[in-house]
Amino acid sequence: YNTILKGFCKENYIDEALELFDRFEWAANGPDVVSFNTILSAACKQGNSSMIRRVLYRMEYEGVKLNIISSTCLIQYFCTVGKISECLKLLESMICNGPSPTIVTFNILMSNLCKNRLLGMAHRIFRYLKNTGLLPNANTYNILIRAS
């Protein structure tokens, strides 16, 4: 199922992917976190907030928790649509409850903060990630250099 879901989403056949996704509840094994991430990623890329809410509701109903992929996808989405406060709430939740943000998560956040001219906040995030023991990579420094 996951391979077919991914194929539908990749080719932008979201309605077909959702139809297959909805059938999972009738299968012996319901959707797993990979299934949810596939649909969530497609919804985030399309900016489809109603589909995102639907997927998140279904994840909760099925008892599937956000993992680093779904959380980072949502951070990207929130940043893209200008919901920085939602993004920061999700980041705080990740820090407190897991999954722990990765350097990719922080890079996405800092890049979007810089694009929105929130350089001070991007620098605070940079200092925070260094204090957590995560090592900045070349992309991290490029984000900050380009923003300066």
Phi, psi and omega in degrees: 000317184297323179294318179294316177304313181298319179298314178301313182295319180298323181271006177069028174264066187293321180299318179293321178297318179294322178298315177296317180302316180295333178288341181305325183296340180270345180281161179299318178251119180289182179296147177252184184297329178294317178301311181297318180297323180298310180291318180298317179299315179297318180296318180295317180296325178280345184072029183271090186295326179292323177291322178299312178300319180299315180294316180296320177298315181294322177301313180298316180300320181278353181076025179262123182271152175299139172250188185295327181291311180294321180295315180293322176300316179293323177298316178300315180299309181301319179295317183297322181268009175079018179264067184297321181296321176296320179299314181292326175296317179295318178299316179299318178297319178298317181295319183279320189242352183088165354289148182295132178297147177258177177298327178297317178301312181294321179297317178300314180297310182297320179300314180290325175298317179296319178298329179268013178061031177256061187295322179299317179293320178299319179292323176296319178297318179300313179297320179298313183296324177295323179291337179280349181098355175290140180266123175299148176249183182301322180298321179301311181293321178298321178301312183289323180293314180297329182282339184286000000 
